Every structure is written in structure tokens, then in C-alpha cells.
Amino acid sequence: MDRLELASHELLEAAPFSSGAAPADPRRLVTGSAARGLCVLATGVALLASTPLALGAARSTAIRPAAKVSSARPRDPTRDALPPPGPRFRPPDQAVFADDFSHGLQAWTPDRDGVWSIRAGMLRGDLPDVPQQRAFVYAGSQHWTDYAVDLDVCGIRGVDKGIAVRVQGESGVGIDLRGPGYHDVLLYRGKIPLGQQRIDNGNGMWHHLRVEARGPRYRVWVNGTLVLDRKDRRNAHPEGRIALAAYTGGVGQCTLYFDNVVVTSPR
């Protein structure tokens, strides 16, 4: 099925110690009956010394079993970091849809629990640190046709910051703003690439993303710069709602924030 997968962008591209006997003392060599007496004495001392050591080892094993080594990763402190103050929310009067998340997730439908939350008046997405995890939160109408989406997004951990337009079920046209290690933006339908352009977009800072869908034409702006202008010749998705996306990708991390989502008629 032509699934809405942010993973599609990856198609464009996982002897023991030297413990020999100590040299004999050259100053004295013991021989004869004296040597035999020393051997007997040494043997007795060795037997007395070895017995409690062996018992002690047995008691230690019984009383203090070996501790299990934890395989859990320590929590990354950046996961709980907040982004800098976001841009001011100024929705136009003619907006079809506008949300700054001041009223929670009332207008949105998540596809899974435990990922999306409201923090400091912003939408936060946070996935487990496992590669190729993804989650979506949907809004709008499946009957929307030509429209533009404006939003602000800030990545905290990971690479991908995504949105999809004209979503029907689990299929739509995706836009992936990839940060550290890539610094580009991708446009794709399912697993079909429609465009790619390099654009710097680091983590820990807000980026403004605008996506316009008009007929078979898709245009993408990043921070006010038009970076992609492409056509989907099949026009396979002429209508549908929007979806914000969280995706861990191959790095296995994703913590990000969205704010100030506005849908308008295209200019």
C-alpha cells in the first residue's frame, strides 16, 4: 500500500602475567635435612591457608550472587529540553484552520498513545529511542483540495521534522525537513521521491515551513525561501487532511516541537 512513511527518504540515500618463580636468594642455599624440614613446614602452612580461602569463596558465591549488568540506556538530558521562545502567533482572518495548541489537542487525532503532548503551550512529539519508529497526529478535512499549510517546527533530538498534506487514510504527500547529518528537505508521495533540496536547518532552533498544494503542483518554503517547486504527474492525492509527523529514522531518536499551524487557501 502507498503508505505515508517518512522512512521513504532513506531510499535516496545502520600470555598471562609473567609470574615465574622468584630467583633464589644467592646468599643462602639450604640443603639436606634442613631443606626437608622447611618443605614439611611449608606444606602444612599451605594446607591451613588454602582451606578457609576455598570456603570463603563458596560463602561469597552463595551470599552475594553476581550483580546483573543493566542494558538500559541512561536518559538523554536533552530529551527534556525546551526550545527557545517560538514566533508569535498571527493567524490571518481568512484562515481555514489555525491552532497554536493553547487549547490542547482538541482539534487533533493522534494515531498512537504516549507520543504527543502539550508542553509550555506547544505540541511536543517524543518517540522511544528505537530506529524506524513513527507517529502521526491528524487535523482538518479529508475533503480539503487546494490549500497551503504554515507552521513552526523545532527539532530537539534526531533528524526528521515532518508534515504530510492531502492525507487519505495512511497515504499522502510528505515533506521531511532533515537536520543534522543531512540538512535538506524532501518531497515524496509514499515511497516515490518528488524532490530534494539542500537547506540548513539545525536542531534547537525554530524553522518556518510552508507547503502549498495546488492541483498536481507542490511548493515548499523553508524560513521564507522557496526551495522546492514540483509536480506530481499522477496527481494521486488531489484532496485530504494534514498530518504532523514524528520519526526516529536510522539514528533512533526523535523529540520535536510544533507550533502555530495555519491552513489557508493558496495564494
Secondary structure, DSSP 8 states (H G I E B T S, - for coil): -----GGGGGGG-------------TT----HHHHHHHHHHHHHHHHHHHHHHHHHHHHHHHHS------------GGGG------------TT-SEEE-STTTTTT-EESSTTSEEEETTEEEEE--S-TT-EEEEEES-TT--SEEEEEEEEEEEESEEEEEEEEETTEEEEEEEE-TTT-EEEEEETTEEEEEEE----TTSEEEEEEEEETTEEEEEETTEEEEEEE-TT---SS-EEEEEEE-GGGT-EEEEEEEEEEE---
